[in-house]
Structure formats: C-alpha cells, structure tokens
Amino acid sequence: MSSFIHQVGQKVGSQMRLLFDGMLGNGMLEEGDPKKGEPLRRMVGDIAKTTTAPIASFTPITPGTISERGRKWRKRDSNLEERARRYLEPHAPKLAPLLVVGWNLRMRTTAGVAITSRSEVWLNPALRSISEEEVEKTLLHELAHLLAQHRHGRRRLAPHGPEWMQACIDLGIPGESRTHQLPFVGRRLKRHYLLRCPGCGESHERVRSPRRTVACLSCCRRQNGGIYHERFRFVISRKPEE
C-alpha cells in the first residue's frame, strides 16, 4: 500500500508541474512576476515534495468504534446495541451491523441523539430512572433518524420530516412526538453566536459556533430542492457581551 501511494504521489507531482507550465504558456501567469509566478512555483514545488513522500501507514475509519474525544463520557451498552440491531435488521440489514448504541454521560436535558454519519445512538442515562418504556421509546425515536437517512443517502433531510415519520411507522411508533416532555433538570448556557440566513433573514442563536458549513434549511428546501446551496449559507456573528 505504501509503495502504491508513493507512485500515485509521484504522478500527482508531475501533473502539477505540467499544469504550472501550462498556466505560464497560456498567459495566465507571467513567468518571473514576483507577485504571481514565483510564489506559485514555490508552492507547487512544496506540494510536489509532500505528495511524493512515501506514507508508511494510515488508520482507516472503522464502523462501530468510538472516537477518542468521546470515549470519556460515552459508554457502549451491548444489550441495548443488540436490541437496536434486531429492530433495524428487517428494514436496513446493511445498517444494523454498523450500529453503536450506548449512554452519553454528559446529557442533561436531551433524551437521546442520533449521529447519522457514524451510525451512532446515544441516550441520556436519566431515562433509566424514569422507566424502561421511556428507554425503549427514545431508542426507537433515534433509530428512526438513522433509518430515514440510510434510505435517502446523502440527501439532507428535515430532522423530523416525512421521511423520519415513515421510519417511525416502520419501527412501530406511529405518531411519535418530535420532542419529549420528560422532567430533566439541566443547566442554562449562554448563547454567544447568532446564525443569520442572508436569504430570508431567519436567525438562530447557538452556544457554540458550528464546526461545519451550515445553511438555512427552509430556503434550501424551498428554492433548491432540499440540497445545500452556498447562497443560503448562514452568516455567523458573535453576540455582544451583555
């Protein structure tokens, strides 16, 4: 594998040098121009050196694993995981073996969360002190999120839209509520960030700034078929201190 990657790197480096020469020949850059040509030549050279360096090893992302960052407060539950796989097996046999299910010790007011990109479901440990029925209901609620996304690939879905509702029906919880009314006691965090849509002007307050690029779902659904569009990307600003 290392030898193969090394060969690919050599080809990439050669192609980048050819691209750079072509840019000079087509008049896109003037050779010797200290503001354009030379900096780009150095950049191409640096990248070429990087891409031709052999890679000794790599660590692939393995389904069914927990990131180091979340290992401290996320505890897998083998019994709960097996139960969840039995629920999903008839509807998504390829998804079921990838499931990771357990308890998130940092949850306060959230009953559960589904991470569709990693096929994970995490529940609030406080559910166990309420009733086993609530554990079961919340588990199915979150599994419906995974099932809905699995059926529609990378298409962006409304969190509790018709796709999720259909998944709830298939999992045996028709008419499931979007939110819970459980007596969780949480802490109030100050929301420092404001997300505003440049299209419709809709705004949302957040405790933390989003790590990924996010856009207004309403505008994307209304004007771009539910697919992300840069035109509706949220403008993020920090709220003034009170």
One Martini backbone bead per residue (centre of mass of N, CA, C, O) as a GRO file, in nm:
protein
  242
    1MET     BB    1   0.058   0.062  -0.021
    2SER     BB    2   0.296   0.259   0.006
    3SER     BB    3   0.400   0.227  -0.287
    4PHE     BB    4   0.140   0.320  -0.428
    5ILE     BB    5   0.125   0.606  -0.304
    6HIS     BB    6   0.400   0.697  -0.409
    7GLN     BB    7   0.327   0.676  -0.712
    8VAL     BB    8   0.091   0.874  -0.704
    9GLY     BB    9   0.256   1.116  -0.602
   10GLN     BB   10   0.440   1.141  -0.849
   11LYS     BB   11   0.210   1.199  -1.053
   12VAL     BB   12   0.097   1.451  -0.917
   13GLY     BB   13   0.357   1.618  -0.932
   14SER     BB   14   0.381   1.614  -1.242
   15GLN     BB   15   0.102   1.740  -1.307
   16MET     BB   16   0.155   2.012  -1.160
   17ARG     BB   17   0.390   2.103  -1.335
   18LEU     BB   18   0.235   2.105  -1.601
   19LEU     BB   19   0.020   2.308  -1.512
   20PHE     BB   20   0.213   2.541  -1.460
   21ASP     BB   21   0.334   2.559  -1.746
   22GLY     BB   22   0.058   2.612  -1.885
   23MET     BB   23  -0.005   2.880  -1.742
   24LEU     BB   24   0.235   3.030  -1.863
   25GLY     BB   25   0.172   2.972  -2.172
   26ASN     BB   26  -0.137   3.108  -2.152
   27GLY     BB   27  -0.105   3.385  -1.972
   28MET     BB   28  -0.193   3.363  -1.662
   29LEU     BB   29   0.115   3.390  -1.616
   30GLU     BB   30   0.414   3.558  -1.532
   31GLU     BB   31   0.721   3.500  -1.569
   32GLY     BB   32   0.884   3.639  -1.279
   33ASP     BB   33   0.657   3.730  -1.113
   34PRO     BB   34   0.671   3.808  -0.779
   35LYS     BB   35   0.343   3.799  -0.727
   36LYS     BB   36   0.301   3.507  -0.887
   37GLY     BB   37   0.498   3.296  -1.009
   38GLU     BB   38   0.701   3.225  -0.775
   39PRO     BB   39   0.506   3.142  -0.546
   40LEU     BB   40   0.374   2.912  -0.713
   41ARG     BB   41   0.628   2.749  -0.767
   42ARG     BB   42   0.688   2.690  -0.470
   43MET     BB   43   0.420   2.553  -0.403
   44VAL     BB   44   0.442   2.321  -0.605
   45GLY     BB   45   0.705   2.208  -0.494
   46ASP     BB   46   0.604   2.145  -0.208
   47ILE     BB   47   0.371   1.955  -0.289
   48ALA     BB   48   0.540   1.753  -0.448
   49LYS     BB   49   0.709   1.660  -0.207
   50THR     BB   50   0.473   1.560  -0.036
   51THR     BB   51   0.341   1.353  -0.246
   52THR     BB   52   0.624   1.176  -0.273
   53ALA     BB   53   0.597   1.086   0.004
   54PRO     BB   54   0.596   0.821   0.189
   55ILE     BB   55   0.346   0.609   0.337
   56ALA     BB   56   0.351   0.397   0.601
   57SER     BB   57   0.064   0.473   0.735
   58PHE     BB   58  -0.287   0.407   0.822
   59THR     BB   59  -0.619   0.507   0.961
   60PRO     BB   60  -0.907   0.378   0.941
   61ILE     BB   61  -1.248   0.399   0.945
   62THR     BB   62  -1.434   0.222   1.186
   63PRO     BB   63  -1.701   0.069   1.236
   64GLY     BB   64  -1.792   0.071   1.578
   65THR     BB   65  -1.646   0.329   1.687
   66ILE     BB   66  -1.487   0.544   1.923
   67SER     BB   67  -1.382   0.829   1.983
   68GLU     BB   68  -1.152   0.970   2.187
   69ARG     BB   69  -1.320   1.221   2.266
   70GLY     BB   70  -1.588   1.026   2.359
   71ARG     BB   71  -1.486   0.801   2.566
   72LYS     BB   72  -1.542   0.931   2.853
   73TRP     BB   73  -1.886   0.976   2.808
   74ARG     BB   74  -1.908   0.707   2.635
   75LYS     BB   75  -2.122   0.411   2.674
   76ARG     BB   76  -2.152   0.109   2.585
   77ASP     BB   77  -2.439  -0.119   2.506
   78SER     BB   78  -2.485  -0.440   2.423
   79ASN     BB   79  -2.790  -0.485   2.472
   80LEU     BB   80  -2.893  -0.233   2.325
   81GLU     BB   81  -2.754  -0.293   2.055
   82GLU     BB   82  -2.895  -0.563   1.993
   83ARG     BB   83  -3.181  -0.451   1.994
   84ALA     BB   84  -3.142  -0.244   1.765
   85ARG     BB   85  -3.065  -0.452   1.544
   86ARG     BB   86  -3.337  -0.598   1.544
   87TYR     BB   87  -3.504  -0.356   1.446
   88LEU     BB   88  -3.332  -0.299   1.170
   89GLU     BB   89  -3.296  -0.560   1.001
   90PRO     BB   90  -3.570  -0.557   0.824
   91HIS     BB   91  -3.493  -0.253   0.695
   92ALA     BB   92  -3.146  -0.250   0.749
   93PRO     BB   93  -2.905  -0.481   0.707
   94LYS     BB   94  -2.650  -0.285   0.659
   95LEU     BB   95  -2.680  -0.107   0.923
   96ALA     BB   96  -2.698  -0.283   1.180
   97PRO     BB   97  -2.381  -0.370   1.216
   98LEU     BB   98  -2.291  -0.048   1.265
   99LEU     BB   99  -2.391  -0.010   1.536
  100VAL     BB  100  -2.395   0.241   1.804
  101VAL     BB  101  -2.480   0.192   2.154
  102GLY     BB  102  -2.564   0.422   2.434
  103TRP     BB  103  -2.420   0.637   2.685
  104ASN     BB  104  -2.446   0.987   2.779
  105LEU     BB  105  -2.307   1.158   3.052
  106ARG     BB  106  -2.365   1.471   2.943
  107MET     BB  107  -2.654   1.460   2.955
  108ARG     BB  108  -2.954   1.648   3.045
  109THR     BB  109  -3.217   1.729   2.836
  110THR     BB  110  -3.149   1.505   2.652
  111ALA     BB  111  -3.262   1.193   2.554
  112GLY     BB  112  -3.133   1.187   2.253
  113VAL     BB  113  -2.898   1.074   1.985
  114ALA     BB  114  -2.823   1.094   1.630
  115ILE     BB  115  -2.542   0.975   1.425
  116THR     BB  116  -2.542   0.929   1.094
  117SER     BB  117  -2.230   0.927   1.008
  118ARG     BB  118  -2.184   0.677   1.253
  119SER     BB  119  -2.419   0.502   1.359
  120GLU     BB  120  -2.535   0.657   1.625
  121VAL     BB  121  -2.660   0.604   1.971
  122TRP     BB  122  -2.756   0.830   2.240
  123LEU     BB  123  -2.835   0.820   2.585
  124ASN     BB  124  -2.992   0.911   2.871
  125PRO     BB  125  -2.943   0.788   3.187
  126ALA     BB  126  -3.215   0.906   3.315
  127LEU     BB  127  -3.417   0.705   3.184
  128ARG     BB  128  -3.382   0.467   3.393
  129SER     BB  129  -3.538   0.635   3.629
  130ILE     BB  130  -3.816   0.624   3.488
  131SER     BB  131  -3.821   0.397   3.235
  132GLU     BB  132  -3.818   0.141   3.007
  133GLU     BB  133  -4.014   0.272   2.807
  134GLU     BB  134  -3.842   0.528   2.752
  135VAL     BB  135  -3.599   0.385   2.639
  136GLU     BB  136  -3.745   0.251   2.401
  137LYS     BB  137  -3.866   0.504   2.269
  138THR     BB  138  -3.598   0.660   2.225
  139LEU     BB  139  -3.453   0.451   2.057
  140LEU     BB  140  -3.659   0.453   1.820
  141HIS     BB  141  -3.641   0.750   1.755
  142GLU     BB  142  -3.334   0.743   1.674
  143LEU     BB  143  -3.346   0.513   1.464
  144ALA     BB  144  -3.522   0.672   1.263
  145HIS     BB  145  -3.298   0.859   1.172
  146LEU     BB  146  -3.111   0.645   1.051
  147LEU     BB  147  -3.314   0.517   0.854
  148ALA     BB  148  -3.384   0.766   0.687
  149GLN     BB  149  -3.091   0.830   0.590
  150HIS     BB  150  -3.028   0.553   0.465
  151ARG     BB  151  -3.256   0.572   0.240
  152HIS     BB  152  -3.134   0.884   0.133
  153GLY     BB  153  -2.854   0.923   0.194
  154ARG     BB  154  -2.713   1.252   0.138
  155ARG     BB  155  -2.967   1.373   0.185
  156ARG     BB  156  -3.125   1.641   0.317
  157LEU     BB  157  -3.306   1.634   0.619
  158ALA     BB  158  -3.555   1.671   0.811
  159PRO     BB  159  -3.550   1.579   1.131
  160HIS     BB  160  -3.905   1.564   1.134
  161GLY     BB  161  -4.000   1.446   0.878
  162PRO     BB  162  -4.147   1.224   0.662
  163GLU     BB  163  -3.914   1.018   0.677
  164TRP     BB  164  -3.920   0.984   0.984
  165MET     BB  165  -4.220   0.906   1.013
  166GLN     BB  166  -4.196   0.644   0.847
  167ALA     BB  167  -3.986   0.510   1.031
  168CYS     BB  168  -4.168   0.501   1.279
  169ILE     BB  169  -4.380   0.315   1.160
  170ASP     BB  170  -4.183   0.076   1.096
  171LEU     BB  171  -4.095   0.067   1.422
  172GLY     BB  172  -4.381   0.111   1.593
  173ILE     BB  173  -4.418   0.463   1.621
  174PRO     BB  174  -4.676   0.610   1.563
  175GLY     BB  175  -4.698   0.949   1.633
  176GLU     BB  176  -4.439   1.061   1.712
  177SER     BB  177  -4.278   1.282   1.892
  178ARG     BB  178  -4.037   1.527   1.858
  179THR     BB  179  -4.066   1.572   2.169
  180HIS     BB  180  -4.012   1.585   2.503
  181GLN     BB  181  -4.163   1.559   2.864
  182LEU     BB  182  -3.926   1.542   3.056
  183PRO     BB  183  -3.780   1.578   3.397
  184PHE     BB  184  -3.529   1.752   3.324
  185VAL     BB  185  -3.227   1.882   3.462
  186GLY     BB  186  -3.064   2.176   3.370
  187ARG     BB  187  -2.849   2.394   3.207
  188ARG     BB  188  -2.770   2.731   3.140
  189LEU     BB  189  -2.658   2.858   2.834
  190LYS     BB  190  -2.486   3.084   2.670
  191ARG     BB  191  -2.554   3.256   2.368
  192HIS     BB  192  -2.298   3.371   2.143
  193TYR     BB  193  -2.440   3.293   1.864
  194LEU     BB  194  -2.531   3.413   1.530
  195LEU     BB  195  -2.759   3.290   1.281
  196ARG     BB  196  -2.789   3.416   0.941
  197CYS     BB  197  -2.997   3.449   0.671
  198PRO     BB  198  -2.957   3.604   0.354
  199GLY     BB  199  -3.244   3.541   0.242
  200CYS     BB  200  -3.476   3.554   0.497
  201GLY     BB  201  -3.344   3.635   0.798
  202GLU     BB  202  -3.313   3.404   0.964
  203SER     BB  203  -3.254   3.317   1.314
  204HIS     BB  204  -2.993   3.176   1.536
  205GLU     BB  205  -2.902   3.049   1.847
  206ARG     BB  206  -2.570   2.972   1.987
  207VAL     BB  207  -2.326   2.847   2.186
  208ARG     BB  208  -2.179   2.744   1.929
  209SER     BB  209  -1.983   2.728   1.667
  210PRO     BB  210  -1.990   2.589   1.383
  211ARG     BB  211  -1.780   2.354   1.222
  212ARG     BB  212  -1.967   2.358   0.986
  213THR     BB  213  -2.130   2.410   0.708
  214VAL     BB  214  -2.428   2.617   0.710
  215ALA     BB  215  -2.779   2.625   0.625
  216CYS     BB  216  -3.088   2.710   0.526
  217LEU     BB  217  -3.339   2.487   0.510
  218SER     BB  218  -3.582   2.643   0.404
  219CYS     BB  219  -3.443   2.759   0.147
  220CYS     BB  220  -3.337   2.492   0.028
  221ARG     BB  221  -3.620   2.362  -0.001
  222ARG     BB  222  -3.764   2.595  -0.164
  223GLN     BB  223  -3.503   2.657  -0.393
  224ASN     BB  224  -3.319   2.349  -0.388
  225GLY     BB  225  -3.450   2.066  -0.303
  226GLY     BB  226  -3.277   2.032  -0.018
  227ILE     BB  227  -3.008   2.151  -0.116
  228TYR     BB  228  -2.720   2.277  -0.079
  229HIS     BB  229  -2.650   2.642  -0.070
  230GLU     BB  230  -2.442   2.911  -0.060
  231ARG     BB  231  -2.664   3.141  -0.057
  232PHE     BB  232  -2.771   3.006   0.244
  233ARG     BB  233  -2.545   3.074   0.418
  234PHE     BB  234  -2.457   3.134   0.722
  235VAL     BB  235  -2.419   3.412   0.921
  236ILE     BB  236  -2.159   3.452   1.157
  237SER     BB  237  -2.195   3.587   1.491
  238ARG     BB  238  -2.104   3.766   1.770
  239LYS     BB  239  -2.233   3.847   2.054
  240PRO     BB  240  -2.270   4.085   2.261
  241GLU     BB  241  -2.190   4.173   2.562
  242GLU     BB  242  -2.395   4.211   2.865
   0.00000   0.00000   0.00000
